[in-house]
Amino acid sequence: MKRLLIACLLGPCCVYGQVRGIQYIDSLSTHLANAKEDTNKVNLLSELSFMLHDSNPDSGITIGQQAVSLAIQLNFNTGLARAYNNIGNNIFSKSSFQESIVYFQKALAINKKLQNKKATASNLGNIANAYMYMGAYPTALTYFHEALKICDEIGSERGQANNATNIGILYSYQNNFTKALEFHKQALRLFEKIGDKNGIATNLDNIGSAYGNLGDQARSLEYTQKVLTINRELDNKGGIATNLINLGIFHYQQNNYEQSMDCLVESLPLARAIGQEYYIAINLGNIGTLYKYYARDSTGKPSKYRLPTKKENIAKSLAYLEEAIALCRKNDINEHLMEYSNHLADVYIMAGNYKRALECYREAQFVRDSIFSNRNKTKIDSMQMQYDYDKKTAAITAANEKRMAVAAEANRAKLKLGGMAGASLLAIGFISFLYYRRAQKNKFDKEITEVRQEALNAQMSDHFIGNTIDTINNFIRVNDKEKASEYLILFSRLVRRVLENSAEKMIPLRDDLQLLSDYLTLEQLRFSDNGLQYEINIAPEVDAANALVPPMVLQVLAENAIKHGFSKTEGGLIKITVQRNTGTIECAVEDNGGGRRQKSGSEKQGAIKRTSMGSALAERLVRTCSTEGGNTSFSIIDLFDNNKQPAGTRALFTMPYRLAE
């Protein structure tokens, strides 16, 4: 289970202040009852629409549409834009993110035409939120930065705080929790300065999530409980539902399943009451996950939630997870769709329904591929650097212009012209250098992204996946349920690890070798009579738990050896050796196959070409992922027996020996 993060929705510029609660909503309703059909009524309708997005979004949409109709009738474009934005807010609260963007874009177009910068920033921030919840992170960050740039220009502390909150959430989604904490604390200071209790509560909750992900569970619990108290005071049902979910996840991570279930069971009806399908889905999915663990639990400990039999707990888990997944599909909640599909597959395995389990794993993999393409860490970091660069360049330019203006007052026209020319040349040279550095970084970042995607395709090729699924299907056909279950779990674990590791620059050697072992175990299935064998030898001086290596390299080399070194049925032996030299780690993948020189003619050329493609990919991975590329080496060595006949191939790479911090 993953803790939820709360984004800031940006509402209208409140006519009557930032007061919250039922009394304020009642007050707005009273004013509306006596209001004339004028622009003031449009503002009141819009304000009421926004106030209802947390508690009754359906009513909020209806009232927002009334505001739209009246604004069009009065030709009141400012009010029309505000009404569109608040309809979008209410639709967003119902987790219909794609539909909400339509209304936010309508508001944005009007506000840009009116040159209303404050409202434009609000619309941009809301569009970014919708894309973020859909998993389109680079697109979201583009909109956030555009919004933040406007807020900086006009000095809007509330806008700065809202966007800082949401950029912090994006960093959390990228697992950069230290950076996320920095943005949430910055937002918290701004919200405290302007006295916005909702903003304070939001960032306290997100800070608690960040501390939890950084391993500081005591602080995490402290912040979550603090924000729950605030949200209960504000009667913020959406906030209370989210806080309870996060408390449930906290207790789950501490293996306190009963307390976790208490929180989730209290949160679910709150989420249902306000119609927030995002939170409904998360509650259902997490409750279903807990029932999965109840089904596995054989300790016999007393529980008020666990049902008497394993079969009953499985049925309960399936019901909750299926409903959660339906809502995730409906609302494009891809992150949780992937998580719950994996859990659902596990439960179907427990139920003996292997066909349905495979379907769930396939859906999880498909969604993970989609998320991977959207969540490009390098692109997001590059975009953040671009924003920081633009901001600093603007400041430098402004300072230079000011100095030039002062110089113009003090010097004669000729000296002033020469000074300005010199300053311009220096500025041009400086900016050109920065652009060159940025271009070089972008080029390198693009290369890393491309080579990781190539490696991912090599690891999870259609050929390998198809062979594995066919083999598991054969076990099912011959009614060998134990083997089918064993290999299905192994396959799902491999897929998860490959997809998780593909996003990392360096991982511990032990994790990479475990992934390689799972891969080779599955490859053994298609060779008869134990034809494929492998050995993994790690020198004692290598700290496998902490020594860092680029992910995917060893598996790419092993796949290359199997594909081009052995026949399709006979197989052979693969040896993986890891040892440490002075300041470096040396990894070798050796096979006893036919070697690259055994074949002749066009067959030989084809084999060498295919082998070089796999080894070239591995070499690129080593050189791009190592932080000290100059100290890396990669080579392919042809092996021969005593009679100088081809006896296999050894792929060898070395790189700096680094330990995880």
C-alpha positions, 0 to 999 in steps of 0.5 A: 500500500502507498500513502496518498498525497493531497494536491491543492485545488485552486478555486476562485478569488473568494468574494467573501474570504477563505472561510470554510464550513457549513455556516459559510455555505448556509450564508451563501445560500441565504445571499443567493435567495435574495440576489438579483439576476446580476454579476453579483449572483454569478459570483455567489453561485461560483463561490458556492459551487467551489465550496461544495467540491469537497462535500457535495460535488454533484450539487456543486456542478449543478450550481456551477452550470447555473452560474455559467448560464447567467454569466453568458446571459449577462456577457460577464466573461470574468464570471464565466471563466470562474464558473467553468473553473469551479465546475472543473473542480467539482468534476475533479473531486468526482475523480473524472480527471479527463473531463475536468480538464475540458472545463479548466481549459475553457476557463484558461482560454477566457482568462488568457484573453482577459489577461487575468494572470492570477486566474490564469495561474489558477487554471494552469495549476488545476490542469496540472493536478488533473494530469498528475492524478492521471499519471502524466507527470511530465505534462503536469510539471509543464503546467505547474511551472507555467503557473508558478512562473506567473505567480512569481511575476505577480507576487501571489504567495497563495499561488506559490504555496499551491504550486509548491505543494503540487510540485512536491507531490510530483517529486514524491511520485518520483521517489525523491522524498527529500526534494518533496519534503523541501517543497512541502515545507516551503508551501507550509511556511507560505500557508502559515503566513497567509493563515490558510488552514486547508493549505496547512492541513494539506502540507502537514499530511504530505510532510507526514507521508514524506517522512514515512517514505524516508523511514521516520515512522514516528514523525510520520505518525505525528504529522498525520494525527496532527492533520486529522485533528485539523480536518475534523475541526474544519469538518473537511470530509475529504481530508478526514477520509484521506488522513484515515487512509494514510493512518490505515497504511501506516498501521499496515506497514507496522503489521497492525492489520486490525488498526489498519482495517479500523481506519479504512472501514471508517474512511470508506463511508466518508468517501462514498458520502461525498462521491470521491471515487478516487478515495473510494477506490483506494479504500476498497483496494486496501481493504481487499489487500488486507483480506488477502493477508487474512486469507494467507494468515494461518496463525489463528489470532483473534480478529474482528475482521478475518472471516472463519475460512480461507475461502471466505476471506478470498471471496471478500478480497476478490469482491473489494479488489474487483470493485476498486479496479473497476473504479481505477479503470473508469477514472484512469487511476493508473498507479493504483490500477497496477498495484491492485491488479497485481494483488488481484492476480495473487488472490486468483492464484490462491483461488486456483483460477490461473487463467484469470491470474494471468489476465490480471498480471498482463493488465498490471504489466500493460499499465506499468509500461504506460506509466513508465513512458509517462514518468520520465525522471530524467525529463522531469529533472531536466524540466525543473532545471530549465525552470530554475535556469529561466528564473536565475537568468531572468534575475541576472538579466534584470540586475544587468539592466539595472546596472546598465541604467545606472552606468548610463546616468554616469557616463558619456554616450560613447562610454555608455555605448561601449559599456553596454556592448561589452556587457552584452557580449559577456551576457551572450557568452555566458548564456551561450555557455549555459545553453551549451551545457544544457544541450549536452546534459539533455543529449546525455539524458536522452541517451540514458532514457533510450538505452534503458528502454532498449534494455527493458525491451530486451529483458521483457521481449515478446518471445520470452514472455510468450514462451513463459506463459505457454509453459505455465499454460502447459502445466495448467493443462496437465493439471500440475497446479503446484508447478503452475503456481510456482512458476506464475509467482516467479514470473510475476516477481521477475516482471515486477523487479524488471520494471522497478529496476529499469527506472533506477540508475544503480541498484545493489548487486544482490538485487540484480543477481536475484533478478538474474536467477529468476530469469534463468530459472524461467528460461530453464523451462524450455530446455529438456533434461535440465539442458540449461544450467547456471552458476553464480560465484561472488568473491568474498571481498564483494559486498553484494548487499551494498555494491552498486551495479547498473541494472539490466546488464547481467540479464541482457548478457545472459539472454544474449548467451542463451539466444546465440550461444546454445541450440534451442533444445540442448542448452549449456552452462552459464557462469556468472562471476563477480570479483573485486580489484583495486577500486573496481568491480569486475563482472563476467558472464561466460557460456560454453556454447559454440562461440562466435566463430563456429558458424560460417558464411552468412550464418556466421555473419548473422550470429556475430551481428546479433551477438554484437547488438546484445553486447553493444546494448550492455556496453552502453548501459555500463557506460551511461549508468556509471557516474565515472564512465572514464573508469569503465571497460567492456569486452567480449572474449572468444574462448577456445579449448586445448585443440583451439576449437571454439568453446564459448564466449565471455562478456566482461565489464569493469566499473568503479566499486561503489557502495550504497550510502 
